[in-house]
Amino acid sequence: MGSPMKWKLADAKNRFSELFTQALTEGPQHIQRRGQAVVVVAEEEYLRLAGERPGFKDYLMDGPELDDLDLERDRSPMRSVSL
């Protein structure tokens, strides 16, 4: 894959089918409008780049062991504050 083909937004809208095909066959397609840009990539390429990420539950379940964590509340008296 070479560098992304650059499209103006109007051209991308008018030739969307071609843009779509090129994203699948030639690689990322760069679309620009007034200094802002997006890149269209094939789903397969996106998944390769993003990688598989664990769900939130899996993230929590695979986290560090907390068995030795002391969660006991400090029972010492609070300091005196004048308001």
PDB file of N, CA, C and O in Angstrom:
ATOM      1  N   MET A   1       0.831  -1.184   0.000  1.00  0.00           N
ATOM      2  CA  MET A   1       0.000   0.000   0.000  1.00  0.00           C
ATOM      3  C   MET A   1       0.871   1.241   0.000  1.00  0.00           C
ATOM      4  O   MET A   1       1.808   1.359   0.790  1.00  0.00           O
ATOM      5  N   GLY A   2       0.558   2.148  -0.880  1.00  0.00           N
ATOM      6  CA  GLY A   2       1.291   3.405  -0.927  1.00  0.00           C
ATOM      7  C   GLY A   2       0.636   4.426  -0.027  1.00  0.00           C
ATOM      8  O   GLY A   2      -0.112   4.090   0.892  1.00  0.00           O
ATOM      9  N   SER A   3       0.934   5.683  -0.311  1.00  0.00           N
ATOM     10  CA  SER A   3       0.311   6.743   0.481  1.00  0.00           C
ATOM     11  C   SER A   3      -1.148   6.895   0.074  1.00  0.00           C
ATOM     12  O   SER A   3      -1.518   6.553  -1.049  1.00  0.00           O
ATOM     13  N   PRO A   4      -1.984   7.408   0.983  1.00  0.00           N
ATOM     14  CA  PRO A   4      -3.419   7.520   0.683  1.00  0.00           C
ATOM     15  C   PRO A   4      -3.685   8.456  -0.488  1.00  0.00           C
ATOM     16  O   PRO A   4      -3.003   9.467  -0.655  1.00  0.00           O
ATOM     17  N   MET A   5      -4.685   8.112  -1.298  1.00  0.00           N
ATOM     18  CA  MET A   5      -5.112   9.011  -2.364  1.00  0.00           C
ATOM     19  C   MET A   5      -5.862  10.161  -1.700  1.00  0.00           C
ATOM     20  O   MET A   5      -6.625   9.944  -0.758  1.00  0.00           O
ATOM     21  N   LYS A   6      -5.647  11.381  -2.186  1.00  0.00           N
ATOM     22  CA  LYS A   6      -6.290  12.547  -1.596  1.00  0.00           C
ATOM     23  C   LYS A   6      -7.493  12.967  -2.432  1.00  0.00           C
ATOM     24  O   LYS A   6      -7.415  13.077  -3.656  1.00  0.00           O
ATOM     25  N   TRP A   7      -8.600  13.197  -1.744  1.00  0.00           N
ATOM     26  CA  TRP A   7      -9.850  13.601  -2.370  1.00  0.00           C
ATOM     27  C   TRP A   7     -10.329  14.917  -1.759  1.00  0.00           C
ATOM     28  O   TRP A   7     -10.150  15.156  -0.565  1.00  0.00           O
ATOM     29  N   LYS A   8     -10.931  15.755  -2.574  1.00  0.00           N
ATOM     30  CA  LYS A   8     -11.695  16.884  -2.051  1.00  0.00           C
ATOM     31  C   LYS A   8     -13.059  16.319  -1.692  1.00  0.00           C
ATOM     32  O   LYS A   8     -13.519  15.369  -2.326  1.00  0.00           O
ATOM     33  N   LEU A   9     -13.710  16.885  -0.690  1.00  0.00           N
ATOM     34  CA  LEU A   9     -14.989  16.354  -0.223  1.00  0.00           C
ATOM     35  C   LEU A   9     -16.009  16.264  -1.351  1.00  0.00           C
ATOM     36  O   LEU A   9     -16.694  15.249  -1.477  1.00  0.00           O
ATOM     37  N   ALA A  10     -16.125  17.299  -2.171  1.00  0.00           N
ATOM     38  CA  ALA A  10     -17.105  17.287  -3.264  1.00  0.00           C
ATOM     39  C   ALA A  10     -16.837  16.130  -4.225  1.00  0.00           C
ATOM     40  O   ALA A  10     -17.770  15.457  -4.661  1.00  0.00           O
ATOM     41  N   ASP A  11     -15.564  15.896  -4.556  1.00  0.00           N
ATOM     42  CA  ASP A  11     -15.222  14.780  -5.448  1.00  0.00           C
ATOM     43  C   ASP A  11     -15.537  13.441  -4.789  1.00  0.00           C
ATOM     44  O   ASP A  11     -16.033  12.522  -5.441  1.00  0.00           O
ATOM     45  N   ALA A  12     -15.246  13.336  -3.495  1.00  0.00           N
ATOM     46  CA  ALA A  12     -15.516  12.092  -2.777  1.00  0.00           C
ATOM     47  C   ALA A  12     -17.016  11.795  -2.768  1.00  0.00           C
ATOM     48  O   ALA A  12     -17.423  10.644  -2.926  1.00  0.00           O
ATOM     49  N   LYS A  13     -17.836  12.831  -2.583  1.00  0.00           N
ATOM     50  CA  LYS A  13     -19.292  12.635  -2.598  1.00  0.00           C
ATOM     51  C   LYS A  13     -19.774  12.221  -3.982  1.00  0.00           C
ATOM     52  O   LYS A  13     -20.601  11.318  -4.107  1.00  0.00           O
ATOM     53  N   ASN A  14     -19.266  12.870  -5.017  1.00  0.00           N
ATOM     54  CA  ASN A  14     -19.704  12.575  -6.388  1.00  0.00           C
ATOM     55  C   ASN A  14     -19.196  11.232  -6.891  1.00  0.00           C
ATOM     56  O   ASN A  14     -19.817  10.617  -7.759  1.00  0.00           O
ATOM     57  N   ARG A  15     -18.080  10.779  -6.355  1.00  0.00           N
ATOM     58  CA  ARG A  15     -17.469   9.532  -6.843  1.00  0.00           C
ATOM     59  C   ARG A  15     -17.300   8.529  -5.699  1.00  0.00           C
ATOM     60  O   ARG A  15     -16.291   7.829  -5.613  1.00  0.00           O
ATOM     61  N   PHE A  16     -18.311   8.473  -4.819  1.00  0.00           N
ATOM     62  CA  PHE A  16     -18.208   7.652  -3.621  1.00  0.00           C
ATOM     63  C   PHE A  16     -17.950   6.177  -3.934  1.00  0.00           C
ATOM     64  O   PHE A  16     -17.146   5.532  -3.261  1.00  0.00           O
ATOM     65  N   SER A  17     -18.620   5.649  -4.941  1.00  0.00           N
ATOM     66  CA  SER A  17     -18.427   4.241  -5.295  1.00  0.00           C
ATOM     67  C   SER A  17     -16.964   3.973  -5.651  1.00  0.00           C
ATOM     68  O   SER A  17     -16.402   2.950  -5.260  1.00  0.00           O
ATOM     69  N   GLU A  18     -16.360   4.885  -6.384  1.00  0.00           N
ATOM     70  CA  GLU A  18     -14.947   4.742  -6.744  1.00  0.00           C
ATOM     71  C   GLU A  18     -14.062   4.848  -5.495  1.00  0.00           C
ATOM     72  O   GLU A  18     -13.124   4.067  -5.327  1.00  0.00           O
ATOM     73  N   LEU A  19     -14.359   5.802  -4.633  1.00  0.00           N
ATOM     74  CA  LEU A  19     -13.614   5.965  -3.383  1.00  0.00           C
ATOM     75  C   LEU A  19     -13.684   4.675  -2.561  1.00  0.00           C
ATOM     76  O   LEU A  19     -12.673   4.197  -2.048  1.00  0.00           O
ATOM     77  N   PHE A  20     -14.894   4.123  -2.445  1.00  0.00           N
ATOM     78  CA  PHE A  20     -15.121   2.888  -1.697  1.00  0.00           C
ATOM     79  C   PHE A  20     -14.268   1.752  -2.266  1.00  0.00           C
ATOM     80  O   PHE A  20     -13.590   1.048  -1.518  1.00  0.00           O
ATOM     81  N   THR A  21     -14.302   1.578  -3.583  1.00  0.00           N
ATOM     82  CA  THR A  21     -13.542   0.518  -4.245  1.00  0.00           C
ATOM     83  C   THR A  21     -12.049   0.710  -4.031  1.00  0.00           C
ATOM     84  O   THR A  21     -11.326  -0.251  -3.768  1.00  0.00           O
ATOM     85  N   GLN A  22     -11.589   1.943  -4.141  1.00  0.00           N
ATOM     86  CA  GLN A  22     -10.156   2.202  -3.949  1.00  0.00           C
ATOM     87  C   GLN A  22      -9.726   1.954  -2.502  1.00  0.00           C
ATOM     88  O   GLN A  22      -8.610   1.495  -2.258  1.00  0.00           O
ATOM     89  N   ALA A  23     -10.597   2.252  -1.550  1.00  0.00           N
ATOM     90  CA  ALA A  23     -10.269   1.964  -0.156  1.00  0.00           C
ATOM     91  C   ALA A  23     -10.088   0.458   0.047  1.00  0.00           C
ATOM     92  O   ALA A  23      -9.233   0.027   0.820  1.00  0.00           O
ATOM     93  N   LEU A  24     -10.892  -0.330  -0.647  1.00  0.00           N
ATOM     94  CA  LEU A  24     -10.789  -1.792  -0.539  1.00  0.00           C
ATOM     95  C   LEU A  24      -9.575  -2.347  -1.270  1.00  0.00           C
ATOM     96  O   LEU A  24      -8.926  -3.272  -0.782  1.00  0.00           O
ATOM     97  N   THR A  25      -9.264  -1.790  -2.440  1.00  0.00           N
ATOM     98  CA  THR A  25      -8.225  -2.382  -3.289  1.00  0.00           C
ATOM     99  C   THR A  25      -6.865  -1.702  -3.203  1.00  0.00           C
ATOM    100  O   THR A  25      -5.833  -2.356  -3.356  1.00  0.00           O
ATOM    101  N   GLU A  26      -6.857  -0.386  -2.959  1.00  0.00           N
ATOM    102  CA  GLU A  26      -5.596   0.355  -3.003  1.00  0.00           C
ATOM    103  C   GLU A  26      -5.137   0.867  -1.643  1.00  0.00           C
ATOM    104  O   GLU A  26      -3.983   1.264  -1.481  1.00  0.00           O
ATOM    105  N   GLY A  27      -6.040   0.857  -0.670  1.00  0.00           N
ATOM    106  CA  GLY A  27      -5.648   1.318   0.655  1.00  0.00           C
ATOM    107  C   GLY A  27      -6.379   2.582   1.070  1.00  0.00           C
ATOM    108  O   GLY A  27      -7.350   2.981   0.428  1.00  0.00           O
ATOM    109  N   PRO A  28      -5.920   3.205   2.130  1.00  0.00           N
ATOM    110  CA  PRO A  28      -6.602   4.361   2.724  1.00  0.00           C
ATOM    111  C   PRO A  28      -6.847   5.488   1.725  1.00  0.00           C
ATOM    112  O   PRO A  28      -6.032   5.743   0.839  1.00  0.00           O
ATOM    113  N   GLN A  29      -7.979   6.148   1.888  1.00  0.00           N
ATOM    114  CA  GLN A  29      -8.364   7.278   1.050  1.00  0.00           C
ATOM    115  C   GLN A  29      -8.531   8.501   1.953  1.00  0.00           C
ATOM    116  O   GLN A  29      -9.287   8.464   2.924  1.00  0.00           O
ATOM    117  N   HIS A  30      -7.834   9.564   1.634  1.00  0.00           N
ATOM    118  CA  HIS A  30      -7.776  10.783   2.446  1.00  0.00           C
ATOM    119  C   HIS A  30      -8.776  11.788   1.862  1.00  0.00           C
ATOM    120  O   HIS A  30      -8.682  12.147   0.688  1.00  0.00           O
ATOM    121  N   ILE A  31      -9.739  12.245   2.687  1.00  0.00           N
ATOM    122  CA  ILE A  31     -10.757  13.198   2.236  1.00  0.00           C
ATOM    123  C   ILE A  31     -10.607  14.477   3.051  1.00  0.00           C
ATOM    124  O   ILE A  31     -10.578  14.443   4.281  1.00  0.00           O
ATOM    125  N   GLN A  32     -10.511  15.608   2.348  1.00  0.00           N
ATOM    126  CA  GLN A  32     -10.264  16.872   3.042  1.00  0.00           C
ATOM    127  C   GLN A  32     -11.324  17.919   2.699  1.00  0.00           C
ATOM    128  O   GLN A  32     -11.803  18.016   1.570  1.00  0.00           O
ATOM    129  N   ARG A  33     -11.672  18.711   3.747  1.00  0.00           N
ATOM    130  CA  ARG A  33     -12.593  19.837   3.586  1.00  0.00           C
ATOM    131  C   ARG A  33     -12.128  20.954   4.500  1.00  0.00           C
ATOM    132  O   ARG A  33     -12.057  20.770   5.715  1.00  0.00           O
ATOM    133  N   ARG A  34     -11.815  22.088   3.945  1.00  0.00           N
ATOM    134  CA  ARG A  34     -11.413  23.281   4.701  1.00  0.00           C
ATOM    135  C   ARG A  34     -10.414  22.992   5.817  1.00  0.00           C
ATOM    136  O   ARG A  34     -10.612  23.413   6.957  1.00  0.00           O
ATOM    137  N   GLY A  35      -9.371  22.292   5.497  1.00  0.00           N
ATOM    138  CA  GLY A  35      -8.317  22.036   6.474  1.00  0.00           C
ATOM    139  C   GLY A  35      -8.573  20.873   7.422  1.00  0.00           C
ATOM    140  O   GLY A  35      -7.683  20.503   8.187  1.00  0.00           O
ATOM    141  N   GLN A  36      -9.755  20.293   7.392  1.00  0.00           N
ATOM    142  CA  GLN A  36     -10.049  19.115   8.209  1.00  0.00           C
ATOM    143  C   GLN A  36     -10.032  17.892   7.303  1.00  0.00           C
ATOM    144  O   GLN A  36     -10.370  17.974   6.122  1.00  0.00           O
ATOM    145  N   ALA A  37      -9.642  16.776   7.861  1.00  0.00           N
ATOM    146  CA  ALA A  37      -9.520  15.579   7.034  1.00  0.00           C
ATOM    147  C   ALA A  37      -9.989  14.334   7.770  1.00  0.00           C
ATOM    148  O   ALA A  37      -9.943  14.253   8.998  1.00  0.00           O
ATOM    149  N   VAL A  38     -10.439  13.372   6.987  1.00  0.00           N
ATOM    150  CA  VAL A  38     -10.735  12.033   7.480  1.00  0.00           C
ATOM    151  C   VAL A  38     -10.067  11.049   6.536  1.00  0.00           C
ATOM    152  O   VAL A  38      -9.718  11.391   5.406  1.00  0.00           O
ATOM    153  N   VAL A  39      -9.895   9.840   7.005  1.00  0.00           N
ATOM    154  CA  VAL A  39      -9.322   8.786   6.174  1.00  0.00           C
ATOM    155  C   VAL A  39     -10.297   7.627   6.155  1.00  0.00           C
ATOM    156  O   VAL A  39     -10.756   7.172   7.203  1.00  0.00           O
ATOM    157  N   VAL A  40     -10.610   7.152   4.964  1.00  0.00           N
ATOM    158  CA  VAL A  40     -11.489   5.996   4.795  1.00  0.00           C
ATOM    159  C   VAL A  40     -10.601   4.784   4.558  1.00  0.00           C
ATOM    160  O   VAL A  40      -9.774   4.771   3.646  1.00  0.00           O
ATOM    161  N   VAL A  41     -10.786   3.762   5.397  1.00  0.00           N
ATOM    162  CA  VAL A  41     -10.025   2.523   5.243  1.00  0.00           C
ATOM    163  C   VAL A  41     -10.989   1.347   5.189  1.00  0.00           C
ATOM    164  O   VAL A  41     -12.108   1.421   5.695  1.00  0.00           O
ATOM    165  N   ALA A  42     -10.545   0.277   4.576  1.00  0.00           N
ATOM    166  CA  ALA A  42     -11.329  -0.949   4.534  1.00  0.00           C
ATOM    167  C   ALA A  42     -11.464  -1.506   5.947  1.00  0.00           C
ATOM    168  O   ALA A  42     -10.576  -1.323   6.779  1.00  0.00           O
ATOM    169  N   GLU A  43     -12.568  -2.179   6.212  1.00  0.00           N
ATOM    170  CA  GLU A  43     -12.816  -2.724   7.553  1.00  0.00           C
ATOM    171  C   GLU A  43     -11.686  -3.648   8.002  1.00  0.00           C
ATOM    172  O   GLU A  43     -11.264  -3.601   9.157  1.00  0.00           O
ATOM    173  N   GLU A  44     -11.207  -4.473   7.106  1.00  0.00           N
ATOM    174  CA  GLU A  44     -10.127  -5.403   7.444  1.00  0.00           C
ATOM    175  C   GLU A  44      -8.889  -4.641   7.921  1.00  0.00           C
ATOM    176  O   GLU A  44      -8.249  -5.036   8.896  1.00  0.00           O
ATOM    177  N   GLU A  45      -8.557  -3.557   7.235  1.00  0.00           N
ATOM    178  CA  GLU A  45      -7.400  -2.741   7.626  1.00  0.00           C
ATOM    179  C   GLU A  45      -7.649  -2.054   8.965  1.00  0.00           C
ATOM    180  O   GLU A  45      -6.750  -1.980   9.802  1.00  0.00           O
ATOM    181  N   TYR A  46      -8.859  -1.556   9.169  1.00  0.00           N
ATOM    182  CA  TYR A  46      -9.211  -0.912  10.435  1.00  0.00           C
ATOM    183  C   TYR A  46      -9.046  -1.896  11.600  1.00  0.00           C
ATOM    184  O   TYR A  46      -8.448  -1.562  12.623  1.00  0.00           O
ATOM    185  N   LEU A  47      -9.577  -3.103  11.435  1.00  0.00           N
ATOM    186  CA  LEU A  47      -9.475  -4.104  12.504  1.00  0.00           C
ATOM    187  C   LEU A  47      -8.022  -4.478  12.777  1.00  0.00           C
ATOM    188  O   LEU A  47      -7.640  -4.708  13.925  1.00  0.00           O
ATOM    189  N   ARG A  48      -7.218  -4.537  11.724  1.00  0.00           N
ATOM    190  CA  ARG A  48      -5.794  -4.839  11.897  1.00  0.00           C
ATOM    191  C   ARG A  48      -5.113  -3.731  12.694  1.00  0.00           C
ATOM    192  O   ARG A  48      -4.323  -4.003  13.598  1.00  0.00           O
ATOM    193  N   LEU A  49      -5.425  -2.475  12.353  1.00  0.00           N
ATOM    194  CA  LEU A  49      -4.796  -1.340  13.032  1.00  0.00           C
ATOM    195  C   LEU A  49      -5.290  -1.181  14.467  1.00  0.00           C
ATOM    196  O   LEU A  49      -4.502  -0.906  15.371  1.00  0.00           O
ATOM    197  N   ALA A  50      -6.591  -1.354  14.674  1.00  0.00           N
ATOM    198  CA  ALA A  50      -7.176  -1.141  16.000  1.00  0.00           C
ATOM    199  C   ALA A  50      -6.844  -2.286  16.940  1.00  0.00           C
ATOM    200  O   ALA A  50      -6.740  -2.086  18.150  1.00  0.00           O
ATOM    201  N   GLY A  51      -6.680  -3.467  16.404  1.00  0.00           N
ATOM    202  CA  GLY A  51      -6.425  -4.626  17.244  1.00  0.00           C
ATOM    203  C   GLY A  51      -7.672  -4.989  18.029  1.00  0.00           C
ATOM    204  O   GLY A  51      -8.612  -4.201  18.128  1.00  0.00           O
ATOM    205  N   GLU A  52      -7.666  -6.173  18.578  1.00  0.00           N
ATOM    206  CA  GLU A  52      -8.815  -6.600  19.374  1.00  0.00           C
ATOM    207  C   GLU A  52      -8.645  -6.077  20.785  1.00  0.00           C
ATOM    208  O   GLU A  52      -7.617  -6.303  21.424  1.00  0.00           O
ATOM    209  N   ARG A  53      -9.639  -5.391  21.256  1.00  0.00           N
ATOM    210  CA  ARG A  53      -9.588  -4.828  22.600  1.00  0.00           C
ATOM    211  C   ARG A  53     -10.573  -5.570  23.486  1.00  0.00           C
ATOM    212  O   ARG A  53     -11.674  -5.918  23.059  1.00  0.00           O
ATOM    213  N   PRO A  54     -10.166  -5.806  24.719  1.00  0.00           N
ATOM    214  CA  PRO A  54     -11.082  -6.529  25.612  1.00  0.00           C
ATOM    215  C   PRO A  54     -12.274  -5.658  25.979  1.00  0.00           C
ATOM    216  O   PRO A  54     -12.182  -4.431  25.992  1.00  0.00           O
ATOM    217  N   GLY A  55     -13.395  -6.309  26.277  1.00  0.00           N
ATOM    218  CA  GLY A  55     -14.558  -5.602  26.776  1.00  0.00           C
ATOM    219  C   GLY A  55     -14.277  -5.088  28.180  1.00  0.00           C
ATOM    220  O   GLY A  55     -13.295  -5.494  28.803  1.00  0.00           O
ATOM    221  N   PHE A  56     -15.117  -4.211  28.679  1.00  0.00           N
ATOM    222  CA  PHE A  56     -14.906  -3.608  29.996  1.00  0.00           C
ATOM    223  C   PHE A  56     -14.863  -4.670  31.089  1.00  0.00           C
ATOM    224  O   PHE A  56     -14.018  -4.618  31.982  1.00  0.00           O
ATOM    225  N   LYS A  57     -15.780  -5.635  31.013  1.00  0.00           N
ATOM    226  CA  LYS A  57     -15.811  -6.703  32.027  1.00  0.00           C
ATOM    227  C   LYS A  57     -14.499  -7.485  32.009  1.00  0.00           C
ATOM    228  O   LYS A  57     -13.920  -7.754  33.061  1.00  0.00           O
ATOM    229  N   ASP A  58     -14.029  -7.852  30.806  1.00  0.00           N
ATOM    230  CA  ASP A  58     -12.770  -8.594  30.695  1.00  0.00           C
ATOM    231  C   ASP A  58     -11.607  -7.762  31.229  1.00  0.00           C
ATOM    232  O   ASP A  58     -10.709  -8.287  31.886  1.00  0.00           O
ATOM    233  N   TYR A  59     -11.630  -6.464  30.941  1.00  0.00           N
ATOM    234  CA  TYR A  59     -10.587  -5.560  31.433  1.00  0.00           C
ATOM    235  C   TYR A  59     -10.530  -5.591  32.965  1.00  0.00           C
ATOM    236  O   TYR A  59      -9.453  -5.678  33.555  1.00  0.00           O
ATOM    237  N   LEU A  60     -11.709  -5.519  33.596  1.00  0.00           N
ATOM    238  CA  LEU A  60     -11.753  -5.546  35.056  1.00  0.00           C
ATOM    239  C   LEU A  60     -11.356  -6.906  35.619  1.00  0.00           C
ATOM    240  O   LEU A  60     -10.628  -6.988  36.608  1.00  0.00           O
ATOM    241  N   MET A  61     -11.839  -7.973  34.984  1.00  0.00           N
ATOM    242  CA  MET A  61     -11.563  -9.321  35.482  1.00  0.00           C
ATOM    243  C   MET A  61     -10.086  -9.690  35.340  1.00  0.00           C
ATOM    244  O   MET A  61      -9.564 -10.473  36.135  1.00  0.00           O
ATOM    245  N   ASP A  62      -9.413  -9.135  34.337  1.00  0.00           N
ATOM    246  CA  ASP A  62      -8.002  -9.448  34.117  1.00  0.00           C
ATOM    247  C   ASP A  62      -7.070  -8.460  34.811  1.00  0.00           C
ATOM    248  O   ASP A  62      -5.856  -8.509  34.615  1.00  0.00           O
ATOM    249  N   GLY A  63      -7.624  -7.574  35.611  1.00  0.00           N
ATOM    250  CA  GLY A  63      -6.836  -6.550  36.294  1.00  0.00           C
ATOM    251  C   GLY A  63      -5.994  -7.131  37.414  1.00  0.00           C
ATOM    252  O   GLY A  63      -5.963  -8.344  37.618  1.00  0.00           O
ATOM    253  N   PRO A  64      -5.320  -6.263  38.129  1.00  0.00           N
ATOM    254  CA  PRO A  64      -4.435  -6.733  39.205  1.00  0.00           C
ATOM    255  C   PRO A  64      -5.228  -7.345  40.355  1.00  0.00           C
ATOM    256  O   PRO A  64      -6.398  -7.023  40.564  1.00  0.00           O
ATOM    257  N   GLU A  65      -4.572  -8.226  41.090  1.00  0.00           N
ATOM    258  CA  GLU A  65      -5.180  -8.818  42.282  1.00  0.00           C
ATOM    259  C   GLU A  65      -5.285  -7.752  43.360  1.00  0.00           C
ATOM    260  O   GLU A  65      -4.331  -7.010  43.590  1.00  0.00           O
ATOM    261  N   LEU A  66      -6.410  -7.668  44.010  1.00  0.00           N
ATOM    262  CA  LEU A  66      -6.623  -6.666  45.048  1.00  0.00           C
ATOM    263  C   LEU A  66      -6.763  -7.302  46.432  1.00  0.00           C
ATOM    264  O   LEU A  66      -7.216  -6.649  47.373  1.00  0.00           O
ATOM    265  N   ASP A  67      -6.378  -8.569  46.558  1.00  0.00           N
ATOM    266  CA  ASP A  67      -6.531  -9.288  47.824  1.00  0.00           C
ATOM    267  C   ASP A  67      -5.767  -8.623  48.968  1.00  0.00           C
ATOM    268  O   ASP A  67      -6.233  -8.643  50.107  1.00  0.00           O
ATOM    269  N   ASP A  68      -4.620  -8.045  48.691  1.00  0.00           N
ATOM    270  CA  ASP A  68      -3.802  -7.432  49.731  1.00  0.00           C
ATOM    271  C   ASP A  68      -4.117  -5.950  49.937  1.00  0.00           C
ATOM    272  O   ASP A  68      -3.448  -5.284  50.726  1.00  0.00           O
ATOM    273  N   LEU A  69      -5.108  -5.434  49.251  1.00  0.00           N
ATOM    274  CA  LEU A  69      -5.467  -4.029  49.372  1.00  0.00           C
ATOM    275  C   LEU A  69      -6.207  -3.792  50.679  1.00  0.00           C
ATOM    276  O   LEU A  69      -7.203  -4.457  50.965  1.00  0.00           O
ATOM    277  N   ASP A  70      -5.726  -2.852  51.463  1.00  0.00           N
ATOM    278  CA  ASP A  70      -6.341  -2.532  52.748  1.00  0.00           C
ATOM    279  C   ASP A  70      -7.433  -1.495  52.532  1.00  0.00           C
ATOM    280  O   ASP A  70      -7.146  -0.337  52.226  1.00  0.00           O
ATOM    281  N   LEU A  71      -8.688  -1.912  52.692  1.00  0.00           N
ATOM    282  CA  LEU A  71      -9.823  -1.014  52.507  1.00  0.00           C
ATOM    283  C   LEU A  71     -10.456  -0.622  53.832  1.00  0.00           C
ATOM    284  O   LEU A  71     -11.566  -0.092  53.864  1.00  0.00           O
ATOM    285  N   GLU A  72      -9.755  -0.880  54.915  1.00  0.00           N
ATOM    286  CA  GLU A  72     -10.267  -0.539  56.247  1.00  0.00           C
ATOM    287  C   GLU A  72     -10.287   0.975  56.406  1.00  0.00           C
ATOM    288  O   GLU A  72      -9.324   1.659  56.058  1.00  0.00           O
ATOM    289  N   ARG A  73     -11.389   1.489  56.934  1.00  0.00           N
ATOM    290  CA  ARG A  73     -11.546   2.927  57.136  1.00  0.00           C
ATOM    291  C   ARG A  73     -10.736   3.373  58.349  1.00  0.00           C
ATOM    292  O   ARG A  73     -10.684   2.680  59.366  1.00  0.00           O
ATOM    293  N   ASP A  74     -10.109   4.533  58.227  1.00  0.00           N
ATOM    294  CA  ASP A  74      -9.363   5.114  59.340  1.00  0.00           C
ATOM    295  C   ASP A  74     -10.380   5.590  60.373  1.00  0.00           C
ATOM    296  O   ASP A  74     -11.205   6.458  60.088  1.00  0.00           O
ATOM    297  N   ARG A  75     -10.316   5.020  61.570  1.00  0.00           N
ATOM    298  CA  ARG A  75     -11.289   5.332  62.628  1.00  0.00           C
ATOM    299  C   ARG A  75     -10.791   6.412  63.592  1.00  0.00           C
ATOM    300  O   ARG A  75     -11.450   6.685  64.596  1.00  0.00           O
ATOM    301  N   SER A  76      -9.649   7.026  63.308  1.00  0.00           N
ATOM    302  CA  SER A  76      -9.139   8.062  64.215  1.00  0.00           C
ATOM    303  C   SER A  76     -10.063   9.278  64.162  1.00  0.00           C
ATOM    304  O   SER A  76     -10.715   9.522  63.147  1.00  0.00           O
ATOM    305  N   PRO A  77     -10.117  10.045  65.266  1.00  0.00           N
ATOM    306  CA  PRO A  77     -11.015  11.211  65.299  1.00  0.00           C
ATOM    307  C   PRO A  77     -10.614  12.235  64.238  1.00  0.00           C
ATOM    308  O   PRO A  77      -9.445  12.365  63.873  1.00  0.00           O
ATOM    309  N   MET A  78     -11.640  12.963  63.752  1.00  0.00           N
ATOM    310  CA  MET A  78     -11.355  13.998  62.768  1.00  0.00           C
ATOM    311  C   MET A  78     -10.775  15.214  63.456  1.00  0.00           C
ATOM    312  O   MET A  78     -10.954  15.412  64.658  1.00  0.00           O
ATOM    313  N   ARG A  79     -10.099  16.003  62.702  1.00  0.00           N
ATOM    314  CA  ARG A  79      -9.545  17.225  63.278  1.00  0.00           C
ATOM    315  C   ARG A  79     -10.653  18.253  63.464  1.00  0.00           C
ATOM    316  O   ARG A  79     -11.678  18.203  62.784  1.00  0.00           O
ATOM    317  N   SER A  80     -10.448  19.150  64.355  1.00  0.00           N
ATOM    318  CA  SER A  80     -11.429  20.190  64.647  1.00  0.00           C
ATOM    319  C   SER A  80     -11.257  21.330  63.654  1.00  0.00           C
ATOM    320  O   SER A  80     -10.140  21.791  63.419  1.00  0.00           O
ATOM    321  N   VAL A  81     -12.361  21.783  63.072  1.00  0.00           N
ATOM    322  CA  VAL A  81     -12.325  22.873  62.103  1.00  0.00           C
ATOM    323  C   VAL A  81     -13.318  23.916  62.536  1.00  0.00           C
ATOM    324  O   VAL A  81     -14.474  23.607  62.825  1.00  0.00           O
ATOM    325  N   SER A  82     -12.863  25.171  62.583  1.00  0.00           N
ATOM    326  CA  SER A  82     -13.817  26.237  62.928  1.00  0.00           C
ATOM    327  C   SER A  82     -14.307  26.897  61.651  1.00  0.00           C
ATOM    328  O   SER A  82     -13.520  27.223  60.762  1.00  0.00           O
ATOM    329  N   LEU A  83     -15.609  27.086  61.574  1.00  0.00           N
ATOM    330  CA  LEU A  83     -16.209  27.667  60.386  1.00  0.00           C
ATOM    331  C   LEU A  83     -16.676  29.070  60.611  1.00  0.00           C
ATOM    332  O   LEU A  83     -17.208  29.698  59.696  1.00  0.00           O
TER     333      LEU A  83
END
